[in-house]
Every structure is written in structure tokens, then in C-alpha cells.
């Protein structure tokens, strides 16, 4: 590949993905005068996971007031926790309002990105041709690649089968025998949404998880008027909610034993919402609250208590043409299977696409050494590559947009540093990356994710929590204020 090739398009910066992090990065770059960029999106429009996840009952479990960019507050939320369609519409509106939509190339899936050390830039292969870029911003998202379970015989199933993130809207589940595999975040929204219309519903639960009360409600006309018309009111409400959500850090990362107080709420909820004592016993978690993602729902437990719903806790042995067989030998006939089995997060398939300076992919390095970034953003061996929501920058108690905006700031500071100092490349030093991650794991050792007695999608193949930030979110933002050039090795133009 040569830059002179007329079939190759070049941009100073290429953003991969157009969900919340991709659109947000595009807007912030544009606002700071970095206009030589393109956004490559494999789908037909912006929205990311909120465009793709259209299953029944889809919505956000983070308060609406936190689920918007600080530079584009949304006074038009109708509920305190927003449904999928409103979030998708918000992302689309932001892309149009801030004029970054024309920077997008849709239906353009990246198939490989290789660092060219001679030219000092990235060579990018896509379904719509080849590109080069000085800098790549990977905004592919953490909930982008469905995790499909490896169950014997699943390919032989003759009925309808689809993942929650690939919902088949041409399928009609009404009156059918349906199986839902999984009881995570999407399942607790799907199960109560479809239970009233199906003939029977078998819910396959591998591990019981804590379910807390959902505090969602519709905003009043007075509140919506205040959000639109009273200066500073919405920002004040947002700040108060943000501070309240930070309290969860105490239970998860500082004093996990204190979670017993919230667990009591969960136990009372089980008792009040489930009449059947056998079902109630099945949903009692054996791990500390917060060890796995905490769920919120007021409809999930009552749905499990329905006469046409059966909660199955025996492991699945195999799937047959028209049935599912569990390890105890029980065979249950089904017409459709819905996979609520989550996403590939710590081992995202997108890591296979990036080839670094030494010829290894991110996946190869991750499998050998564990998945880790420097400040959740940069990786040794991958010059001029910036991740949005990279390793150990995730949150499971408040809005990820807060983390994204911290990373936007760091990215822009890096670009400005490169321009001011005439730098061609910046690559985090391996020793800086290792020292940073040792600090992360020291903090992690005290958290509920290390001591709470469970395995979850937060953990990578080595057993390390490669997803979550183990501290208050404002401390993450503090470390991202300025690009720390001393942690990087550089080359000049």
C-alpha cells in the first residue's frame, strides 16, 4: 500500500465506530478545530448498541440525566430511565446538530488495521476500500459483539433462534413455546415483555444475580418545562444524581462487606414479588452484591412467578431439533430460543483487527499477557492508537459517558501535544503501562469483583478484571486531564 495510490483515502484521524463514544469523539474533535477526520461505521446509521439492540423492553439502567453528553444535555427525556428509541434518537440528533454526520462513511466495516512503521501511519482495510490515517480512535464499543454460547447441537435446532442484540422482528413469539438462555441485563427486560404473550417460557439461569428496585418513572410536565426553560436546573439535577451514584463505589470498591445493606433490600424484594417458595430459592445469589452486574427491574420477579414461566437452573446438556435437554436428563420442547448471553467484552473480536508495530495483533498480545491498556486508552506496541472505553475504564454503577468525555479530553490533549512538539508518533512505554496496571490490580484486590465469590464477564481469560475502573469516577477524570508525554516514546516529523 502506498500513499500515492489514488484509490486510497487518507485522513489525519479515523474514528472506528459511531455509537456514543464515536459520535462524541467526532463532535469534540470538531469543536477543538481538528476537522481532518472520518468516521467509519459498519452499520447504516449512527447509534451503536442503541441502534442495534431493539429487543422488547430495551432501555437504559443508568439515569437519563447522566446519559447525555455534558456539551449536549437533553431536556427532552420523557422518563428518568430512557427507552432505547429515545437514546438512539438523541445520538442521531447530536450527530446532525453538531455537523459531524457528513464525516461518516456508513456500511463501512473495518476488516484490518496495520501499523506501517516506515510511513508512520495506519493502513486500514474496509468493506468499502482502503484508507490510511495518522491516528486511529477505536470507538467500536464494549457491547458490540454478541457472545454466542458453545452448546452442543445448537446448529441442529429447527426453530427460530437469535441473540437479543440481533432481534428478529419478523419472528412472532406469540403463542409459541419459547426458551430464554441467560438472566442478565437484557433478559430481565425481555422476559417480562414477552411472558404474557407466549404459550410457555423456559428461563435458563446459570447464576442468580442480585436484582434491585427500578426507580424509573415518567417526568412530569413541570419537570420537563424546568429542564428546558430554567437555566442551570438540569445541570443541578444531573450533578446531584451523579454524586448519589458515586456512593455505589463504597460498596463495590472500598468496603464490599457494606453491601449487605443493599442485599437486604434485594432479599425483601424477592419475598414481596415472588409467591412460589421454590422459585424464590432459585433466585437467591450466592455471591456478594456487585460482584456481577447489578440488575434493576420491578417486572422480572413477577414474570418468573407466572404460571406459564419455568425457571430452570440445571445446566444445558444439548440442544436438539425441537427441544433443549438439561444435565438431569429433562427434555423441554421449544419453538424458539432467545440467547441473552451477553457480549464479548474483555476479548473483543475487534482486537484481532489491529496489528501493531511488531506484527502481533492486540488479541495475540492479550492472550499472552492479559488485556490491558494505559489509562484505558493507549497500548504499548500500537503507536497513535487511542481506545474509547479500553481496559479498566468501564463502570457498572453510573454513566460511561463520564468516562468517554474524560478520554475525549486526553485524546485532544495528545493531538495538541503532537502538533506543538512536531511529533509524528506517540506510543506508551511498556514500563509505564505495566506500572499503571500494577496499580490498578492493587486497587482491584480489595474490590467486590475480586472478593465477592463470582465469575463474570468483567474477567478476562487470565482471571483479571480487565473491564472496570476500581475507584471513584472523578479520580479517573483527574488522571485524564492532560496528556502525560513523559509516559510515551515518540518520533518526530
C-alpha positions in Angstrom: 0.0 0.0 0.0 1.4 3.4 -0.9 0.0 6.8 0.0 0.3 7.9 -3.6 -2.3 5.3 -4.7 -5.4 7.3 -5.8 -7.7 4.6 -4.6 -6.6 5.0 -1.0 -8.2 7.8 1.0 -6.2 9.5 3.8 -7.4 11.3 6.9 -5.4 12.7 9.8 -7.7 10.9 12.2 -10.0 8.0 11.6 -12.7 7.1 14.2 -13.9 3.5 14.0 -17.5 3.2 15.2 -20.3 5.6 15.6 -22.1 4.9 18.9 -21.9 7.2 21.8 -18.1 7.2 22.0 -17.6 7.6 18.3 -20.1 10.5 17.8 -18.9 12.2 21.0 -15.3 12.0 19.8 -16.2 13.4 16.4 -18.0 16.3 18.0 -15.3 17.2 20.4 -12.6 16.9 17.8 -14.6 19.2 15.5 -15.2 21.7 18.3 -11.4 21.9 19.0 -10.6 22.5 15.4 -9.5 19.0 14.4 -11.5 18.7 11.3 -9.4 16.3 9.2 -11.1 13.2 10.3 -13.5 10.5 9.1 -15.8 8.1 11.0 -16.1 4.5 9.7 -19.3 2.9 10.7 -20.2 -0.7 9.7 -23.9 -0.1 10.1 -26.3 2.1 8.1 -26.6 4.9 10.7 -25.2 6.3 14.0 -26.3 4.9 17.3 -24.1 1.9 18.0 -25.6 -0.5 20.6 -28.7 1.7 20.9 -29.3 1.3 17.2 -28.8 -2.5 17.2 -30.4 -3.6 20.4 -34.1 -3.3 19.6 -35.5 -6.2 21.6 -38.8 -5.9 23.5 -38.4 -3.7 26.6 -35.0 -2.4 25.7 -33.9 0.5 27.8 -31.1 2.0 29.9 -30.4 1.2 33.5 -28.5 4.4 34.0 -30.5 7.6 34.9 -31.4 9.6 31.8 -29.9 12.8 33.3 -26.4 11.2 33.2 -26.9 9.6 29.9 -26.1 12.5 27.7 -23.0 14.5 26.8 -22.2 17.4 29.1 -22.0 19.6 26.0 -25.4 18.4 24.7 -27.8 18.0 27.6 -31.1 16.6 26.5 -34.1 18.4 28.1 -36.5 16.1 26.2 -36.1 12.9 28.0 -39.6 11.6 28.8 -38.6 9.3 31.6 -36.0 9.1 34.4 -34.6 6.0 32.7 -34.8 6.2 29.0 -36.0 3.6 26.5 -33.9 2.5 23.6 -35.7 4.5 20.9 -35.2 7.8 22.7 -31.4 7.2 23.2 -31.0 6.3 19.6 -32.8 9.4 18.5 -30.7 11.5 20.9 -27.4 10.2 19.3 -28.7 10.8 15.8 -29.8 14.4 16.7 -26.4 15.2 18.2 -24.6 14.0 15.1 -26.8 16.3 13.0 -26.9 19.3 15.3 -23.1 19.4 15.6 -22.5 18.8 11.9 -20.4 15.6 12.1 -22.8 13.4 10.2 -21.2 14.3 6.9 -17.9 13.0 8.2 -19.3 9.5 8.3 -18.9 6.6 5.9 -21.7 4.2 6.6 -21.9 0.5 5.8 -18.1 0.5 6.0 -16.7 -2.3 8.1 -13.1 -2.3 9.1 -11.5 -5.7 8.4 -7.9 -4.9 9.3 -5.7 -2.1 10.5 -1.9 -2.5 10.3 0.7 -0.1 11.6 3.3 0.9 8.9 6.4 1.9 10.8 8.1 3.2 7.7 5.4 5.7 6.8 4.4 6.3 10.4 0.7 5.8 9.8 -2.1 3.2 9.9 -3.1 1.2 6.8 -6.8 0.4 7.1 -8.8 -2.2 5.1 -12.6 -1.9 5.0 -15.5 -3.3 3.1 -15.5 0.0 1.2 -11.9 0.2 0.2 -8.6 1.2 1.8 -7.7 4.1 4.0 -4.7 5.5 5.7 -4.6 7.5 8.9 -2.0 9.1 11.2 -4.2 8.4 14.2 -6.9 5.9 14.9 -9.6 6.3 17.5 -11.2 2.9 18.3 -14.8 3.6 19.3 -16.1 0.1 18.4 -17.9 -0.1 21.8 -17.9 -2.7 24.6 -21.3 -4.1 23.8 -20.9 -4.6 20.1 -20.1 -8.3 19.6 -22.7 -10.8 20.8 -21.3 -13.7 22.9 -22.8 -16.9 21.4 -22.7 -19.9 23.8 -21.0 -23.1 22.7 -23.8 -25.5 23.3 -23.8 -29.0 21.8 -26.3 -29.4 19.0 -27.3 -25.7 18.8 -26.8 -25.7 15.0 -29.3 -28.5 14.6 -32.2 -26.6 16.1 -35.0 -26.3 13.6 -37.0 -23.5 15.2 -36.2 -19.8 15.4 -33.0 -18.8 17.3 -31.4 -15.4 17.7 -29.4 -13.3 20.1 -31.0 -10.4 22.0 -28.8 -8.0 20.1 -29.9 -9.3 16.8 -33.6 -9.5 17.5 -35.7 -10.9 14.6 -38.6 -8.6 14.3 -40.1 -10.8 11.6 -40.5 -13.5 14.2 -43.7 -13.8 16.1 -43.3 -15.4 19.5 -47.0 -15.1 20.5 -48.5 -18.4 21.3 -45.2 -20.3 21.0 -43.0 -22.3 23.4 -40.0 -20.1 24.0 -36.7 -20.6 25.8 -34.6 -17.7 27.0 -31.0 -18.6 27.8 -29.5 -16.2 30.3 -30.8 -13.9 33.1 -28.6 -10.8 32.6 -29.4 -7.2 31.8 -31.2 -7.8 28.6 -33.0 -10.9 29.8 -34.6 -9.0 32.8 -36.1 -6.6 30.2 -37.1 -9.2 27.6 -38.6 -11.9 29.9 -41.4 -9.7 31.4 -42.1 -8.2 27.9 -42.8 -11.5 26.2 -44.1 -13.7 29.0 -47.7 -12.5 28.7 -47.9 -13.4 25.0 -46.1 -16.7 24.7 -47.6 -20.1 25.4 -44.8 -21.1 27.7 -41.4 -19.6 28.6 -38.5 -21.6 30.0 -35.8 -19.3 31.5 -32.4 -20.9 31.8 -30.4 -19.4 34.6 -26.8 -20.2 35.1 -26.1 -17.9 38.1 -28.6 -16.0 40.1 -27.9 -12.3 40.2 -29.0 -9.5 42.6 -32.0 -7.6 41.3 -32.7 -4.2 42.8 -35.8 -1.9 42.6 -36.1 0.1 39.4 -36.8 3.7 40.2 -37.9 4.7 36.8 -40.8 7.0 36.3 -42.3 9.4 33.7 -41.2 13.0 34.0 -44.0 15.4 34.8 -44.8 18.4 32.5 -43.4 20.7 35.2 -40.1 18.9 35.3 -39.7 18.9 31.5 -40.6 22.6 31.4 -37.9 23.3 34.0 -35.3 21.3 32.1 -36.0 23.4 29.0 -36.5 26.8 30.5 -34.8 27.3 33.8 -31.1 27.9 33.4 -28.9 25.5 35.3 -31.7 23.4 36.6 -31.0 20.3 34.6 -27.2 20.6 35.3 -28.0 20.8 39.1 -30.2 17.7 38.9 -27.5 15.9 36.9 -24.8 16.8 39.5 -27.0 15.5 42.3 -27.7 12.2 40.6 -24.0 11.8 39.7 -23.0 12.2 43.4 -25.6 9.7 44.6 -24.4 7.1 42.1 -20.8 7.5 43.3 -21.9 6.1 46.6 -22.0 2.7 45.0 -18.2 2.8 44.7 -18.1 2.4 48.5 -20.0 -1.0 48.3 -18.1 -2.2 45.3 -14.5 -1.0 45.5 -13.9 0.3 49.1 -15.9 -1.6 51.7 -17.6 -4.6 49.9 -18.9 -6.0 53.2 -21.1 -2.9 53.5 -23.1 -4.3 50.5 -25.0 -6.5 53.0 -27.3 -3.4 53.5 -28.3 -3.4 49.8 -28.5 -7.2 49.8 -31.2 -6.9 52.5 -33.2 -4.7 50.1 -32.8 -7.4 47.4 -34.0 -10.2 49.7 -37.1 -8.2 50.7 -37.8 -7.6 47.1 -37.6 -11.4 46.3 -40.0 -12.1 49.2 -42.5 -9.5 48.1 -42.5 -10.2 44.4 -42.3 -14.0 44.2 -45.0 -16.1 45.8 -43.6 -19.5 44.9 -41.0 -20.5 47.5 -39.2 -22.9 45.1 -38.7 -20.1 42.6 -37.6 -17.7 45.4 -34.9 -20.2 46.5 -33.6 -20.4 42.9 -33.1 -16.7 42.6 -31.1 -16.2 45.8 -27.5 -15.2 44.7 -24.5 -16.9 46.3 -22.2 -14.0 45.7 -21.8 -10.6 47.2 -23.9 -7.8 45.6 -21.9 -6.0 42.9 -19.6 -8.9 42.1 -21.7 -9.4 38.9 -23.5 -6.6 37.2 -26.3 -5.5 39.5 -29.7 -5.6 37.7 -32.7 -3.3 38.2 -36.3 -4.3 37.4 -39.7 -4.3 39.0 -41.1 -6.7 36.5 -38.6 -9.6 36.3 -39.5 -11.4 39.6 -43.3 -11.2 39.0 -42.7 -12.6 35.5 -40.9 -15.6 36.9 -43.9 -16.2 39.2 -46.3 -16.6 36.2 -47.9 -20.0 35.6 -46.5 -20.2 32.1 -42.9 -19.5 33.1 -40.5 -22.1 34.4 -37.1 -21.1 35.9 -34.6 -23.8 35.0 -31.3 -23.9 36.9 -29.9 -27.2 35.6 -27.1 -26.8 33.1 -28.0 -27.3 29.4 -26.5 -30.5 28.0 -27.6 -30.2 24.4 -30.0 -28.6 22.0 -32.0 -30.9 19.7 -34.1 -30.2 16.7 -37.1 -29.1 18.7 -36.0 -29.2 22.3 -33.5 -28.4 25.0 -32.1 -31.1 27.2 -30.6 -30.3 30.6 -27.9 -32.3 32.5 -30.5 -34.0 34.7 -32.0 -35.6 31.5 -35.1 -33.5 31.3 -36.2 -32.6 27.7 -38.3 -29.5 27.2 -39.8 -28.9 23.8 -39.4 -25.3 22.4 -40.3 -23.5 19.2 -37.9 -20.5 19.6 -34.7 -19.8 21.5 -33.6 -16.3 22.6 -30.0 -16.0 23.5 -29.4 -13.4 26.3 -25.8 -14.4 26.7 -24.1 -11.0 26.7 -21.2 -9.7 24.7 -17.5 -10.3 24.1 -16.0 -7.5 26.2 -12.6 -8.2 27.5 -11.7 -10.3 24.5 -13.5 -8.3 21.8 -13.1 -9.8 18.2 -12.1 -6.3 17.1 -8.7 -6.9 18.8 -7.9 -9.3 16.1 -8.1 -6.5 13.5 -5.3 -4.3 14.9 -1.7 -5.3 14.0 0.9 -3.4 15.9 4.5 -2.3 15.4 6.0 -5.8 16.0 3.4 -7.6 13.8 1.3 -9.0 16.6 -2.4 -8.3 17.0 -4.0 -7.0 20.1 -5.6 -10.4 20.6 -2.3 -12.2 20.4 -0.8 -9.8 23.0 -3.8 -10.0 25.2 -3.9 -13.8 25.2 -0.2 -14.0 26.1 0.0 -11.1 28.6 -3.6 -10.3 29.6 -5.8 -7.5 28.2 -4.6 -4.1 29.5 -4.2 -0.5 28.4 -2.6 2.5 29.8 -5.3 4.6 31.4 -7.8 2.6 29.4 -6.8 4.5 26.2 -3.4 3.6 24.8 -1.4 0.4 24.3 2.3 -0.3 24.1 3.3 -1.6 20.6 0.4 0.3 18.9 1.5 3.9 18.1 -1.1 6.6 17.6 -4.0 4.3 18.6 -6.4 5.6 21.1 -9.2 3.5 22.6 -12.5 4.7 23.9 -13.5 2.6 26.9 -10.4 0.4 26.8 -9.3 -1.9 29.6 -10.2 -1.0 33.1 -12.1 2.2 32.2 -15.6 0.7 32.4 -18.2 1.5 35.1 -21.2 -0.6 36.2 -22.9 1.9 38.5 -23.0 5.2 36.6 -22.8 6.6 33.1 -20.0 5.5 30.8 -20.4 8.9 29.1 -18.5 10.4 32.0 -15.5 8.2 31.2 -15.8 8.8 27.5 -15.6 12.6 28.0 -12.5 12.1 30.1 -11.0 10.2 27.3 -12.0 12.8 24.7 -10.1 15.3 26.8 -7.0 13.1 26.9 -7.2 12.4 23.1 -7.4 16.1 22.3 -4.6 16.9 24.7 -2.4 14.2 23.0 -3.2 15.6 19.5 -2.3 19.2 20.6 0.9 18.0 22.2 1.8 16.2 18.9 1.2 19.3 16.9 3.0 21.7 19.3 6.1 19.5 19.5 6.2 18.3 15.9 5.7 14.6 16.9 4.9 12.0 14.3 4.1 9.2 16.7 3.3 8.7 20.4 3.4 5.2 21.9 3.0 4.5 25.6 6.2 2.9 27.1 5.8 -0.7 28.1 7.2 0.0 31.6 4.7 2.8 32.1 1.9 0.6 31.0 3.0 -2.2 33.4 3.4 0.2 36.3 0.0 1.7 35.7 -1.7 -1.8 35.6 0.1 -3.0 38.8 -1.6 0.0 40.5 -4.9 -1.0 39.0 -4.6 -4.6 40.2 -3.6 -3.5 43.7 -6.8 -1.5 43.9 -8.8 -4.3 42.3 -7.7 -6.8 45.0 -9.8 -5.0 47.6 -13.0 -4.8 45.5 -16.1 -6.9 45.4 -15.0 -8.1 41.9 -12.0 -9.9 43.5 -13.5 -10.9 46.8 -17.2 -11.3 46.1 -17.2 -15.0 45.1 -18.3 -15.0 41.5 -17.0 -15.1 37.9 -18.4 -12.6 35.4 -17.8 -11.1 32.0 -15.7 -8.5 33.8 -12.9 -11.1 33.9 -10.5 -12.0 31.1 -9.0 -15.4 30.3 -6.3 -14.9 32.9 -8.8 -14.2 35.7 -8.0 -10.5 35.9 -10.8 -7.9 35.8 -9.9 -6.2 32.6 -13.1 -4.1 32.3 -13.9 -2.0 35.3 -12.3 1.1 36.9 -11.8 0.2 40.6 -12.3 3.7 42.1 -14.4 6.8 42.0 -15.1 8.1 38.5 -13.9 11.6 39.3 -10.4 10.1 40.1 -10.3 8.6 36.7 -11.2 12.0 35.2 -8.4 13.7 37.2 -5.7 11.5 35.7 -7.0 12.2 32.2 -6.9 16.0 32.3 -3.6 16.4 30.5 -1.7 14.1 28.1 1.4 12.9 30.1 4.0 12.9 27.4 6.7 11.5 29.8 4.9 8.1 29.8 5.4 7.9 26.0 8.1 7.2 23.5 7.9 9.4 20.4 9.2 10.1 17.0 9.3 13.4 15.2 8.2 14.5 11.8 
